[in-house]
Amino acid sequence: MLKKSLIAVMAIAFSLLLFSCNKKTEEKEITLVMAEVNPPETLAGRTDYAFKEKVEELSGGKIKIDLQCSGILGDNSTVRKLITQPNSSIQISRQSTAGFVALGCEAYALLSIPFTFSNREHFWNFAKSETAKKMLNEPKEKGLNVIGLFYGEEGFRHLFSTKKVSSIKDFEGLIMRTTNDKTLQAIADSLKMTQQRVDFSELYGAFQTGKVDVADQPLSNYMANHFNEVAPNIILDGHQLGIMETFITTEAWDSLSEKQQQILREAGAYASEFCHKISQEEEDKVLKQIEAAGVSVVKVEDITPWQEACAGFIKETSAGNMELYQEILNYAKK
C-alpha cells in the first residue's frame, strides 16, 4: 500500500514537472506592427493581408500582425528610415527594393535597371531562386538593421501624365516626379524631362497644382490612388517591374524563437505565391477599369527606342556587378 502511494505521489510530481517545463517553453503572445503605404485593396495590400492571416493561422494566434495600410504610419521613405534605425516602433514593412539602393544595397540596384525583366515569369523564376534568397540578406550585411522575408511584385511600372502622350518623344520638356531612386532619375534624364522630387503622399496634389506632369506607378496603384482623376493619360512602356520585398527589423527577428522565425518564413512563402497567382489577373482587371474610366491608354509596340534611350544607364549600373546581373537575366530562359 505504501509502495502504491509512493508511486502515485511520484507520478503526480512528474506530471507537475512536465507541466512546469511546458509552461516555460510555451511561446508568448507577441504583436508585430506592419506598415503599408498603399490601400488594402491593392495587390500590395492584399499580399500583406495574406501574410498577416497565414502568420496568425500558423501561430495559433500567438503572433499577431498589426497591419496599418494607406500610409497611416508614414510614407515609404519615412518608414524605411525608421525601420533601419534601432528601437523602431514598426517591425515589418513592405517596401520597394529600389528604395534600398540609395542606402548602399548594390545588388538591389540590378533589380531596378530598366527593362531587366522581360515578363512576370522571368521575375518569378528569379524570385524563387537561391540567388534571390541570398539577396534577401543584403540589407543586414550592409548594417541596415533589417532582413528580407519574401518577394512580391506590383506589376510593371508605366508612365502617366496630365498631357497627351503617344510616343517617347512626347515626354521631352515635361516635369517628372522623381525620388532618390536613381532609376527614376535616369528615366527622366533619358527622356529629356525635368525632375521634381515629390513624396508619394503629396503626388495627387502635385498633379493638381501643375508641380509635376508625369509620374510612374504600377496600374493597380494608379487606380487605387485615383491618379486617373488628375493624370488621365498612360503609356504602357513597362520600364520597370515594381518589385516588393517585405522586411523585418533584425531586433524583432532576433527576439523570435526558431519556431516563430520559421512561421514567418513559411507565411512569407505563402504570401509570395499568393502574389504570383493573382498579379496578372489583377492587372488585367485594373486595365479594364482604367479604360472604362476614360483614361487614354497607349500601348508601346516597339520598346527598342526606350531601351536605347536608357542604354547608358543600364551599362553604367550593371558594370560593377555584371556577373550577378547576367545571372538575373538568365532566369528568363529557365
Sequence and secondary structure as in RCSB ss.txt:
>XXXX:A:sequence
MLKKSLIAVMAIAFSLLLFSCNKKTEEKEITLVMAEVNPPETLAGRTDYAFKEKVEELSGGKIKIDLQCSGILGD
NSTVRKLITQPNSSIQISRQSTAGFVALGCEAYALLSIPFTFSNREHFWNFAKSETAKKMLNEPKEKGLNVIGLF
YGEEGFRHLFSTKKVSSIKDFEGLIMRTTNDKTLQAIADSLKMTQQRVDFSELYGAFQTGKVDVADQPLSNYMAN
HFNEVAPNIILDGHQLGIMETFITTEAWDSLSEKQQQILREAGAYASEFCHKISQEEEDKVLKQIEAAGVSVVKV
EDITPWQEACAGFIKETSAGNMELYQEILNYAKK
>XXXX:A:secstr
 HHHHHHHHHHHHHHHHHHHHHHHHS   EEEEEE SS TTSHHHHHHHHHHHHHHHHTTTSEEEEEE TTTT  
HHHHHHHHTSTT S  EEEEEGGGGTTTT HHHHHHTSTT  SSHHHHHHHHTSHHHHHHTTHHHHTT SEEEEE
EEEEEEEEEEESS   SGGGGTT EEEE S HHHHHHHHHTT EEEE  GGGHHHHHHHTS SEEEEEHHHHHHT
TGGGT  EEEEEEEEEEEEEEEEEHHHHHTS HHHHHHHHHHHHHHHHHHHHHHHHHHHHHHHHHHHTT EEEE 
S  HHHHHHTHHHHHHHHGGGHHHHHHHHHGGG 
